[in-house]
């Protein structure tokens, strides 16, 4: 349960050395900047650094221009970039120049591409009228008639029959497809307005053939030639772009890396403030890196710094970085899903990992299904680099272990019987399908819940004492009072059932009633212990009513959280029941269908149970466990690092 220790560092120096300090902070990959104003009481003379980032615009321009030609940009390492010793003026000038060259070529590319599209569209439009052996140029100079080329939907073409009595409503079809008919209609100039309205109601789509000369067939050939010529021009531009990138790729990536690094370092300046010609910069660094970090700052002549433990600055919410050993590290994924612990809390990742793997194995207990889960996790981890794969592998092993206890292999309940006999057992350890076993499974499930809830309460007491939250540690529902009450109720009830009458008046008074009263007056007792001036309630009547209902809610939570663990045993029974149903269906089908039904049934059960078991195990961790000892309101430790801009 490890949270890396951090320290707050406040750096003060002359403004002339701010760039050197930000470079040190950026190169270290250890500095998490924070607002310097938060760490000083008198900040009236502090002024923000009002300045534009000179690297941001060139970086964005270079990145977008290279992206526009479909080429990737790669970052050089900070050490490799620094060795090149680039001069800022030359680097910025190059970024501007190469961006302009690419933009110019890209503009030519887009212009020619539009020309190609226009010529192709012209060819398609003219191709609908290839059957007409007329000169389109001569048609356009007719003085007494108007000629309209275009298309009609088939429904509109059919409606032309309703205008048979009008001799001027005539449409001459040329080509067609399933939905559209292309053709031409001709009308006298004096009838043009009326005829146009009729065809408009029939959804006639006119085509502009003003740019066509000669016959439609000749026009199609001409446009295809023009399209080919434009494609040749487009290819020349593409070749020029490719050649430009081939020549400039390495230097372009170098300038891109330099701009990205400078932009990242410059971003640290927004956290700094100036004061009488000096700058003030604050942030967090790992405690273990204190010496290596400060040794770099010592090289700056005017710089002074001050360090303090994060435990003394809890009001500023120190950032959190988890550090767990390899078996538990993958489960940080679930911890972060719930919320990082704050700096003074316990890291619950190892506990979550143990509980998740164990409960998953119990609820998904099948040797065959466990092997499949392990192999799936191995594939997800090795091939897809998915954190869930690393989590699924130990879960699969756990399923195999508990599956061997239950004697289940892909639903076959007696496949491992020879192994048990060889080990000296008369039968498998736990026969889930036997009626006498059901009650025991549910009792064990609830017992697991009781133990885990008690562990959660102990963790809350420990964590709350570390944070000096004495009310929550001693008098709350998950504190000492709640723990005594819960243990007394549970074990008192068990002993009574076993015939040991422990529920005496003294037992009830001291271990049940008194803890309840302590929880009822927890705010008053906590205020007195922490020496709060407002420990006394303003209105006793309101206090009593409110705490009565809260105490009732506490009692319900003890019951509901304990009963929730019944689902652990329920899933053991559900798995056996679902596989029994699969075998029943397979027996009904019989013959060749028997193995097919078994395979499909096992796949369905694995997918469904795997999803449901994961959800319910997470729920038991998050709501039954975490809610008792864990706030999860920490913020991540995110040091300044050079990253590829999104």
C-alpha positions as CSV (number, residue, x, y, z in Angstrom):
1,X,0.0,0.0,0.0
2,X,2.4,2.7,-1.2
3,X,1.9,6.3,-2.2
4,X,5.2,7.9,-3.2
5,X,6.3,10.6,-0.8
6,X,6.5,14.1,-2.4
7,X,7.7,17.5,-1.3
8,X,6.7,21.0,-2.1
9,X,9.5,23.1,-3.5
10,X,9.3,26.9,-3.8
11,X,11.9,28.4,-6.2
12,X,12.8,32.1,-6.3
13,X,15.3,33.8,-8.6
14,X,15.9,36.6,-11.1
15,X,13.6,36.7,-14.1
16,X,16.6,36.4,-16.4
17,X,17.0,32.8,-15.1
18,X,13.4,31.7,-15.4
19,X,14.0,30.0,-18.7
20,X,16.9,28.0,-17.3
21,X,14.8,27.0,-14.3
22,X,11.8,25.9,-16.4
23,X,14.2,23.9,-18.6
24,X,15.6,22.1,-15.5
25,X,12.0,21.4,-14.3
26,X,11.0,20.1,-17.7
27,X,14.0,17.9,-18.4
28,X,13.8,16.3,-14.9
29,X,10.3,14.8,-15.7
30,X,9.8,15.1,-11.9
31,X,8.3,18.5,-11.4
32,X,4.5,18.9,-10.9
33,X,3.8,22.6,-11.1
34,X,1.3,24.3,-8.8
35,X,-0.1,27.8,-8.4
36,X,2.5,29.7,-6.4
37,X,-0.1,32.1,-5.0
38,X,-1.5,29.2,-2.9
39,X,1.6,28.8,-0.8
40,X,2.1,32.4,0.3
41,X,0.0,34.4,2.7
42,X,0.9,37.9,1.5
43,X,0.6,38.0,-2.3
44,X,-0.4,41.6,-2.9
45,X,2.8,42.3,-4.8
46,X,2.7,39.2,-6.9
47,X,2.0,39.8,-10.6
48,X,1.3,37.1,-13.2
49,X,3.6,36.8,-16.2
50,X,1.5,38.3,-18.9
51,X,3.3,37.0,-22.1
52,X,2.4,35.2,-25.2
53,X,3.9,31.8,-25.9
54,X,6.2,32.3,-29.0
55,X,6.4,28.6,-29.7
56,X,2.7,27.6,-29.7
57,X,1.6,29.2,-33.0
58,X,4.6,27.9,-35.1
59,X,4.2,24.4,-33.5
60,X,0.5,24.3,-34.4
61,X,1.1,25.7,-37.9
62,X,3.9,23.1,-38.6
63,X,1.9,20.2,-37.2
64,X,-1.3,21.1,-39.1
65,X,0.5,21.7,-42.4
66,X,2.4,18.3,-42.2
67,X,-0.8,16.6,-41.1
68,X,-2.6,18.1,-44.2
69,X,-0.3,16.1,-46.5
70,X,-0.8,12.9,-44.6
71,X,2.7,12.6,-43.1
72,X,3.5,11.6,-39.5
73,X,5.7,13.7,-37.2
74,X,8.1,12.1,-34.7
75,X,9.6,13.4,-31.6
76,X,13.4,13.3,-31.0
77,X,14.5,12.8,-27.5
78,X,15.3,16.0,-25.5
79,X,19.0,15.0,-25.3
80,X,19.2,14.4,-29.0
81,X,17.5,17.6,-29.8
82,X,19.7,19.6,-27.5
83,X,22.8,18.2,-29.2
84,X,21.8,19.9,-32.4
85,X,22.1,23.3,-30.7
86,X,19.4,25.0,-32.8
87,X,19.2,28.7,-32.8
88,X,15.7,30.0,-32.0
89,X,15.5,32.5,-34.8
90,X,16.6,29.9,-37.4
91,X,14.2,27.3,-36.0
92,X,11.2,29.6,-36.0
93,X,12.0,30.9,-39.5
94,X,12.3,27.3,-40.8
95,X,9.0,26.3,-39.3
96,X,7.3,29.3,-40.9
97,X,9.0,28.7,-44.3
98,X,8.3,25.0,-44.5
99,X,4.7,25.5,-43.4
100,X,4.2,28.1,-46.1
101,X,5.7,25.8,-48.8
102,X,3.5,22.9,-47.8
103,X,0.5,25.2,-47.6
104,X,1.1,26.5,-51.1
105,X,1.5,23.0,-52.5
106,X,-1.5,21.8,-50.7
107,X,-3.6,24.7,-52.0
108,X,-2.5,23.8,-55.6
109,X,-3.4,20.2,-54.8
110,X,-6.9,21.2,-53.6
111,X,-7.4,23.5,-56.6
112,X,-6.5,20.9,-59.2
113,X,-8.5,18.2,-57.3
114,X,-11.6,20.4,-57.7
115,X,-10.9,20.8,-61.4
116,X,-10.7,17.0,-61.8
117,X,-14.0,16.6,-60.0
118,X,-15.6,19.3,-62.1
119,X,-14.4,17.7,-65.4
120,X,-15.6,14.3,-64.2
121,X,-18.9,15.7,-63.3
122,X,-19.2,17.4,-66.6
123,X,-18.5,14.2,-68.4
124,X,-21.1,12.3,-66.3
125,X,-23.7,15.0,-67.1
126,X,-23.0,15.0,-70.8
127,X,-23.0,11.2,-70.9
128,X,-26.7,11.1,-70.2
129,X,-27.3,12.7,-73.6
130,X,-24.8,10.8,-75.8
131,X,-27.7,9.5,-78.0
132,X,-28.4,13.1,-79.2
133,X,-26.6,13.9,-82.4
134,X,-27.1,17.6,-82.1
135,X,-24.6,20.5,-81.7
136,X,-25.3,21.9,-78.2
137,X,-23.8,25.2,-79.2
138,X,-26.3,25.6,-82.0
139,X,-29.2,24.7,-79.7
140,X,-28.3,27.5,-77.4
141,X,-28.8,30.2,-80.1
142,X,-32.4,29.1,-81.0
143,X,-34.6,32.3,-81.0
144,X,-38.1,30.9,-80.7
145,X,-37.8,27.8,-78.4
146,X,-36.2,27.1,-75.0
147,X,-34.5,23.7,-74.5
148,X,-34.0,22.3,-71.0
149,X,-31.7,19.3,-70.2
150,X,-32.1,17.5,-66.9
151,X,-33.7,14.6,-65.1
152,X,-37.0,13.4,-63.7
153,X,-37.7,10.9,-61.0
154,X,-39.7,7.9,-62.4
155,X,-42.7,9.0,-60.3
156,X,-42.6,12.4,-62.0
157,X,-42.2,10.9,-65.4
158,X,-45.3,8.8,-64.9
159,X,-47.3,11.9,-64.0
160,X,-46.6,13.4,-67.4
161,X,-49.6,11.3,-68.6
162,X,-51.9,13.7,-66.8
163,X,-50.7,16.5,-69.2
164,X,-51.4,14.7,-72.5
165,X,-53.9,17.4,-73.5
166,X,-51.2,20.0,-73.4
167,X,-49.1,19.6,-76.6
168,X,-46.2,21.6,-75.2
169,X,-45.6,19.3,-72.2
170,X,-43.4,16.8,-73.9
171,X,-40.3,15.1,-72.4
172,X,-37.8,13.2,-74.6
173,X,-36.0,10.6,-72.5
174,X,-32.4,9.7,-73.3
175,X,-31.0,7.5,-70.5
176,X,-32.3,6.1,-67.3
177,X,-31.6,4.0,-64.2
178,X,-33.9,2.4,-61.5
179,X,-34.9,5.8,-60.0
180,X,-34.2,8.5,-62.5
181,X,-34.7,9.3,-66.2
182,X,-32.5,11.9,-68.0
183,X,-33.8,13.8,-71.0
184,X,-34.9,17.1,-72.5
185,X,-38.1,19.1,-72.9
186,X,-38.7,21.8,-75.5
187,X,-41.2,24.6,-75.3
188,X,-42.0,27.9,-77.2
189,X,-40.6,31.0,-75.5
190,X,-44.2,32.4,-74.9
191,X,-45.1,29.2,-73.1
192,X,-41.9,28.8,-71.2
193,X,-43.0,30.1,-67.8
194,X,-46.0,27.8,-67.6
195,X,-44.2,24.7,-68.8
196,X,-41.3,25.3,-66.4
197,X,-43.8,25.4,-63.5
198,X,-45.3,22.1,-64.6
199,X,-41.9,20.4,-64.7
200,X,-40.9,21.9,-61.5
201,X,-43.9,20.3,-59.8
202,X,-42.8,17.0,-61.3
203,X,-39.4,17.5,-59.5
204,X,-37.4,18.1,-62.7
205,X,-33.7,18.7,-61.9
206,X,-32.1,20.9,-64.6
207,X,-28.5,20.4,-65.8
208,X,-26.4,23.3,-66.9
209,X,-25.0,22.5,-70.3
210,X,-24.0,26.0,-71.2
211,X,-20.3,25.0,-71.0
212,X,-20.8,22.2,-73.5
213,X,-19.9,22.5,-77.2
214,X,-20.4,20.0,-80.0
215,X,-22.4,16.9,-79.6
216,X,-22.8,15.3,-76.2
217,X,-20.5,12.5,-77.3
218,X,-17.8,15.0,-78.3
219,X,-18.3,16.9,-75.0
220,X,-17.8,13.7,-73.0
221,X,-14.5,13.0,-74.8
222,X,-13.3,16.6,-74.3
223,X,-14.1,16.5,-70.6
224,X,-12.3,13.2,-70.1
225,X,-9.2,14.7,-71.8
226,X,-9.4,17.7,-69.5
227,X,-9.8,15.4,-66.5
228,X,-6.8,13.4,-67.6
229,X,-4.7,16.5,-68.0
230,X,-5.7,17.7,-64.6
231,X,-4.8,14.4,-63.1
232,X,-1.3,14.6,-64.6
233,X,-1.0,18.1,-63.0
234,X,-2.2,16.6,-59.7
235,X,0.4,13.9,-59.9
236,X,3.1,16.4,-60.5
237,X,2.0,18.3,-57.4
238,X,1.9,15.1,-55.3
239,X,5.3,14.1,-56.5
240,X,6.6,17.6,-55.6
241,X,5.1,17.2,-52.1
242,X,6.6,13.7,-51.7
243,X,10.0,15.0,-52.8
244,X,9.8,18.0,-50.4
245,X,8.9,15.7,-47.5
246,X,11.7,13.3,-48.5
247,X,14.2,16.1,-48.4
248,X,12.9,17.9,-45.3
249,X,11.6,15.0,-43.2
250,X,14.5,14.8,-40.8
251,X,14.9,18.5,-40.3
252,X,11.2,19.0,-40.0
253,X,11.0,16.4,-37.3
254,X,13.9,18.0,-35.5
255,X,12.3,21.5,-35.6
256,X,9.0,19.9,-34.5
257,X,10.7,18.3,-31.6
258,X,12.5,21.5,-30.7
259,X,9.2,23.5,-30.8
260,X,7.4,20.8,-28.8
261,X,10.1,20.9,-26.1
262,X,10.2,24.7,-25.9
263,X,6.4,24.9,-25.9
264,X,6.3,22.4,-23.0
265,X,8.9,24.3,-21.0
266,X,7.3,27.6,-21.6
267,X,4.0,26.3,-20.3
268,X,5.6,26.1,-16.9
269,X,5.8,29.9,-16.8
270,X,2.1,30.3,-16.4
271,X,2.4,28.9,-12.9
272,X,5.0,31.5,-12.0
273,X,4.6,35.0,-10.6
274,X,7.0,38.0,-10.7
275,X,7.9,40.1,-7.7
276,X,10.2,43.1,-7.9
277,X,12.3,41.7,-10.8
278,X,12.2,38.1,-9.3
279,X,10.1,35.1,-10.2
280,X,8.4,32.7,-7.8
281,X,7.6,29.2,-8.9
282,X,6.2,26.3,-6.8
283,X,5.6,22.7,-7.5
284,X,5.9,19.1,-6.2
285,X,8.7,16.6,-6.6
286,X,9.2,13.1,-5.4
287,X,11.1,13.0,-2.1
288,X,13.5,10.4,-3.4
289,X,14.5,12.8,-6.2
290,X,15.2,15.8,-4.0
291,X,19.0,15.7,-4.3
292,X,19.2,15.1,-8.0
293,X,16.7,17.9,-8.7
294,X,18.1,20.5,-6.4
295,X,21.7,19.9,-7.6
296,X,20.6,21.2,-11.1
297,X,19.0,24.3,-9.5
298,X,22.3,25.0,-7.6
299,X,23.9,25.7,-11.0
300,X,21.8,28.9,-11.3
301,X,23.5,31.7,-9.5
302,X,20.5,33.8,-8.4
303,X,18.1,30.9,-7.6
304,X,17.1,29.9,-4.1
305,X,14.6,27.3,-3.1
306,X,12.8,25.9,-0.1
307,X,11.5,22.4,0.4
308,X,8.8,21.1,2.8
309,X,7.2,17.7,3.4
310,X,3.8,17.2,1.7
311,X,2.4,16.0,5.1
312,X,2.8,19.6,6.3
313,X,0.8,20.9,3.2
314,X,-2.2,18.7,3.2
315,X,-4.6,21.6,2.9
316,X,-3.1,22.1,-0.6
317,X,-4.0,18.5,-1.7
318,X,-0.5,17.1,-2.6
319,X,-0.6,15.1,-5.8
320,X,-0.6,11.4,-5.6
321,X,1.5,8.8,-7.4
322,X,0.8,5.1,-6.7
323,X,3.7,2.7,-6.4
324,X,2.8,-1.0,-6.1
325,X,4.7,-4.2,-6.7
326,X,4.2,-6.0,-10.0
327,X,1.4,-8.4,-8.9
328,X,-0.7,-5.5,-7.8
329,X,0.3,-2.8,-10.3
330,X,-2.3,-3.7,-12.9
331,X,-5.1,-3.3,-10.4
332,X,-4.3,0.4,-10.1
333,X,-6.6,0.7,-13.1
334,X,-9.5,-0.1,-10.9
335,X,-8.3,2.2,-8.1
336,X,-8.1,5.1,-10.5
337,X,-11.5,4.2,-11.9
338,X,-13.0,4.8,-8.4
339,X,-10.7,7.7,-7.6
340,X,-7.1,8.1,-6.4
341,X,-6.5,8.2,-2.7
342,X,-5.6,11.6,-1.2
343,X,-2.1,12.0,0.1
344,X,-2.9,11.0,3.7
345,X,-5.1,8.0,2.8
346,X,-4.2,4.3,2.4
347,X,-3.6,3.0,-1.1
348,X,-6.3,0.2,-1.4
349,X,-4.8,-1.3,-4.5
350,X,-3.2,-4.5,-2.9
351,X,-6.4,-5.1,-0.9
352,X,-8.6,-4.6,-4.0
353,X,-6.4,-7.0,-6.0
354,X,-6.5,-9.8,-3.4
355,X,-10.3,-9.4,-2.9
356,X,-11.0,-9.2,-6.6
357,X,-9.0,-12.2,-7.6
358,X,-10.3,-14.3,-4.8
359,X,-14.0,-13.5,-5.2
360,X,-13.7,-13.7,-9.0
361,X,-12.3,-17.2,-8.6
362,X,-15.0,-18.3,-6.2
363,X,-17.9,-16.9,-8.4
364,X,-16.3,-18.1,-11.7
365,X,-15.1,-21.4,-10.3
366,X,-14.5,-23.7,-13.3
367,X,-11.2,-25.1,-14.4
368,X,-12.0,-25.0,-18.1
369,X,-13.4,-21.5,-17.9
370,X,-10.5,-20.3,-15.8
371,X,-8.0,-21.6,-18.4
372,X,-9.9,-19.8,-21.1
373,X,-9.9,-16.6,-19.0
374,X,-6.1,-16.9,-18.4
375,X,-5.4,-17.4,-22.2
376,X,-7.7,-14.5,-23.1
377,X,-6.0,-12.2,-20.6
378,X,-2.6,-13.3,-21.9
379,X,-3.6,-12.4,-25.4
380,X,-5.0,-9.0,-24.3
381,X,-1.9,-8.2,-22.5
382,X,0.7,-9.4,-25.0
383,X,-1.0,-8.5,-28.2
384,X,-3.2,-5.6,-27.4
385,X,-1.3,-4.2,-24.3
386,X,-4.6,-3.9,-22.4
387,X,-4.4,-3.5,-18.6
388,X,-7.5,-5.7,-18.2
389,X,-5.5,-8.6,-19.7
390,X,-3.0,-8.4,-16.9
391,X,-5.9,-8.4,-14.4
392,X,-7.7,-11.3,-16.1
393,X,-4.7,-13.6,-15.9
394,X,-4.6,-14.1,-12.1
395,X,-8.4,-14.2,-12.1
396,X,-8.2,-17.1,-14.5
397,X,-5.7,-18.9,-12.2
398,X,-8.0,-18.3,-9.2
399,X,-10.9,-19.7,-11.2
400,X,-8.9,-22.8,-11.9
401,X,-8.1,-23.2,-8.2
402,X,-11.6,-22.9,-7.0
403,X,-12.9,-24.9,-10.0
404,X,-10.7,-27.8,-8.9
405,X,-12.3,-27.5,-5.4
406,X,-15.8,-27.5,-6.9
407,X,-14.8,-30.3,-9.4
408,X,-16.1,-28.4,-12.4
409,X,-14.4,-28.5,-15.9
410,X,-16.5,-26.8,-18.6
411,X,-19.5,-27.8,-16.6
412,X,-18.5,-31.5,-16.3
413,X,-19.0,-32.1,-12.6
414,X,-17.2,-35.5,-12.3
415,X,-14.3,-35.2,-14.8
416,X,-11.8,-34.7,-12.0
417,X,-13.1,-37.6,-9.9
418,X,-10.1,-39.9,-10.8
419,X,-7.8,-37.2,-9.5
420,X,-9.6,-36.9,-6.2
421,X,-9.6,-40.7,-5.8
422,X,-5.9,-40.8,-6.5
423,X,-5.3,-38.2,-3.8
424,X,-7.3,-40.3,-1.2
425,X,-10.6,-38.5,-1.4
426,X,-13.8,-40.4,-1.6
427,X,-15.4,-37.6,-3.6
428,X,-14.8,-34.1,-4.7
429,X,-14.3,-31.5,-1.9
430,X,-17.4,-29.5,-2.5
431,X,-20.4,-30.7,-4.5
432,X,-22.3,-27.6,-5.4
433,X,-25.3,-29.4,-6.8
434,X,-26.1,-31.2,-3.5
435,X,-28.9,-29.5,-1.6
436,X,-27.1,-29.9,1.8
437,X,-24.2,-27.8,0.3
438,X,-26.3,-24.8,-0.7
439,X,-26.8,-23.5,2.8
440,X,-23.2,-23.9,3.7
441,X,-22.1,-22.0,0.6
442,X,-24.4,-19.1,1.5
443,X,-23.1,-19.1,5.1
444,X,-19.5,-19.0,3.9
445,X,-20.3,-16.2,1.5
446,X,-21.8,-14.1,4.3
447,X,-18.9,-15.0,6.6
448,X,-16.5,-13.6,3.9
449,X,-18.6,-10.4,3.9
450,X,-18.4,-10.1,7.7
451,X,-14.6,-10.5,7.7
452,X,-14.1,-8.0,4.8
453,X,-16.4,-5.4,6.5
454,X,-14.4,-5.8,9.7
455,X,-11.2,-5.3,7.8
456,X,-12.6,-2.2,6.1
457,X,-13.5,-0.8,9.5
458,X,-10.0,-1.4,10.9
459,X,-8.6,0.3,7.8
460,X,-10.9,3.3,8.4
461,X,-9.7,3.6,12.0
462,X,-6.1,3.5,10.9
463,X,-6.5,5.9,8.0
464,X,-8.6,8.3,10.0
465,X,-6.2,8.4,12.9
466,X,-3.4,9.2,10.4
467,X,-5.5,12.1,9.1
468,X,-6.4,13.1,12.7
469,X,-10.1,12.7,12.0
470,X,-10.9,11.5,15.5
471,X,-14.7,11.7,15.1
472,X,-14.6,9.3,12.2
473,X,-11.9,7.1,13.7
474,X,-13.5,6.7,17.2
475,X,-17.2,7.6,17.1
476,X,-18.4,7.0,13.5
477,X,-20.2,4.1,12.0
478,X,-16.9,2.7,10.7
479,X,-14.9,3.8,13.7
480,X,-14.2,2.0,17.0
481,X,-17.8,2.4,18.1
482,X,-19.2,1.0,14.9
483,X,-16.7,-1.8,14.9
484,X,-17.5,-2.8,18.5
485,X,-21.3,-2.7,17.7
486,X,-20.9,-4.8,14.5
487,X,-18.7,-7.4,16.0
488,X,-20.9,-7.7,19.1
489,X,-24.0,-8.1,17.1
490,X,-22.5,-10.7,14.7
491,X,-20.7,-12.9,17.1
492,X,-23.3,-12.5,19.8
493,X,-25.9,-13.8,17.3
494,X,-23.7,-16.7,16.3
495,X,-22.9,-17.7,19.9
496,X,-26.6,-17.6,20.7
497,X,-27.4,-19.9,17.8
498,X,-24.6,-22.3,19.0
499,X,-26.2,-22.5,22.4
500,X,-23.9,-20.0,24.3
501,X,-26.1,-17.4,25.9
502,X,-23.9,-14.3,25.7
503,X,-26.7,-11.7,25.2
504,X,-26.8,-10.8,28.9
505,X,-28.0,-7.3,30.0
506,X,-24.4,-6.3,30.7
507,X,-23.3,-7.5,27.2
508,X,-26.1,-5.7,25.5
509,X,-25.6,-2.5,27.5
510,X,-21.8,-2.2,27.1
511,X,-21.3,-3.7,23.6
512,X,-24.5,-2.8,21.8
513,X,-26.4,0.1,23.4
514,X,-23.3,2.1,24.5
515,X,-21.7,2.1,21.0
516,X,-25.1,3.1,19.5
517,X,-25.2,6.1,21.9
518,X,-21.6,7.0,21.0
519,X,-22.5,6.9,17.3
520,X,-25.6,9.0,18.0
521,X,-23.5,11.7,19.7
522,X,-20.5,11.3,17.4
523,X,-20.5,15.0,16.3
524,X,-20.6,16.3,19.9
525,X,-17.9,13.8,21.1
526,X,-15.7,14.5,18.1
527,X,-16.0,18.3,18.6
528,X,-15.0,18.0,22.2
529,X,-12.1,15.8,21.4
530,X,-10.8,18.1,18.6
531,X,-11.5,21.2,20.8
532,X,-13.9,22.7,18.3
533,X,-15.5,25.9,19.6
534,X,-18.9,25.0,18.0
535,X,-19.1,21.4,19.4
536,X,-22.5,22.1,20.9
537,X,-25.5,21.7,18.5
538,X,-27.4,25.0,17.9
539,X,-30.8,23.2,18.1
540,X,-31.0,20.0,20.1
541,X,-34.4,19.0,18.8
542,X,-33.2,19.2,15.2
543,X,-30.0,17.4,16.2
544,X,-31.8,14.5,17.8
545,X,-34.2,14.0,14.9
546,X,-31.5,14.1,12.3
547,X,-29.2,11.8,14.1
548,X,-32.0,9.3,14.9
549,X,-32.6,8.8,11.2
550,X,-28.9,8.7,10.4
551,X,-28.4,6.0,13.1
552,X,-31.3,4.1,11.5
553,X,-29.5,4.4,8.2
554,X,-26.3,3.1,9.8
555,X,-28.1,0.0,11.0
556,X,-29.6,-0.7,7.6
557,X,-26.2,-0.3,6.0
558,X,-24.6,-2.9,8.3
559,X,-27.4,-5.3,7.3
560,X,-27.5,-4.5,3.6
561,X,-23.7,-4.6,3.2
562,X,-23.4,-7.9,4.9
563,X,-26.3,-9.5,2.9
564,X,-24.8,-8.2,-0.3
565,X,-22.1,-10.8,0.0
566,X,-24.7,-13.5,-0.5
567,X,-24.2,-12.8,-4.2
568,X,-20.8,-14.6,-3.9
569,X,-22.5,-17.8,-3.0
570,X,-25.4,-17.1,-5.4
571,X,-23.0,-17.0,-8.4
572,X,-21.5,-20.3,-7.4
573,X,-25.0,-21.9,-7.5
574,X,-25.9,-19.9,-10.7
575,X,-22.9,-21.3,-12.5
576,X,-23.7,-24.8,-11.7
577,X,-27.4,-24.2,-12.6
578,X,-26.6,-22.6,-16.0
579,X,-24.2,-25.4,-16.9
580,X,-26.8,-28.0,-15.9
581,X,-29.2,-26.3,-18.2
582,X,-26.6,-26.4,-21.1
583,X,-26.2,-30.1,-20.6
584,X,-30.0,-30.6,-20.5
585,X,-30.3,-28.8,-23.9
586,X,-27.4,-30.8,-25.3
587,X,-29.1,-34.1,-24.2
588,X,-32.4,-32.9,-25.9
589,X,-30.6,-32.2,-29.2
590,X,-28.4,-35.3,-29.1
591,X,-26.3,-36.7,-31.9
592,X,-24.0,-34.4,-33.7
593,X,-25.7,-31.4,-32.1
594,X,-24.6,-32.5,-28.6
595,X,-21.0,-31.2,-28.8
596,X,-22.1,-28.1,-30.7
597,X,-24.6,-27.1,-28.0
598,X,-22.0,-27.8,-25.3
599,X,-19.4,-25.5,-27.1
600,X,-21.9,-22.7,-27.7
601,X,-23.4,-23.0,-24.2
602,X,-19.9,-22.8,-22.6
603,X,-19.0,-19.7,-24.6
604,X,-22.3,-18.1,-23.7
605,X,-21.9,-18.9,-20.0
606,X,-18.3,-17.7,-19.9
607,X,-19.1,-14.4,-21.6
608,X,-22.2,-13.7,-19.5
609,X,-20.8,-14.8,-16.2
610,X,-17.4,-13.2,-16.8
611,X,-19.1,-9.9,-17.3
612,X,-21.6,-10.2,-14.5
613,X,-19.0,-11.5,-12.0
614,X,-16.6,-8.7,-12.8
615,X,-19.3,-6.1,-12.3
616,X,-20.5,-7.6,-9.0
617,X,-17.0,-8.1,-7.6
618,X,-16.2,-4.5,-8.4
619,X,-19.4,-3.4,-6.7
620,X,-18.6,-5.3,-3.6
621,X,-15.2,-3.6,-3.5
622,X,-16.4,-0.1,-4.3
623,X,-19.6,0.1,-2.4
624,X,-19.3,-2.4,0.5
625,X,-15.6,-1.9,1.1
626,X,-14.3,1.4,-0.2
627,X,-17.2,3.4,1.1
628,X,-16.2,2.6,4.6
629,X,-12.6,3.7,4.7
630,X,-11.8,5.5,1.4
631,X,-12.6,8.9,0.0
632,X,-10.7,8.7,-3.3
633,X,-10.5,12.4,-3.8
634,X,-6.8,12.6,-4.6
635,X,-5.4,14.3,-7.7
636,X,-2.7,12.5,-9.9
637,X,0.9,13.4,-9.8
638,X,1.5,14.7,-13.4
639,X,5.0,16.0,-13.8
640,X,5.8,18.2,-16.8
641,X,6.8,15.9,-19.7
642,X,7.3,16.5,-23.4
643,X,4.3,14.8,-25.1
644,X,3.1,14.6,-28.6
645,X,0.4,17.4,-29.0
646,X,-3.1,16.0,-29.7
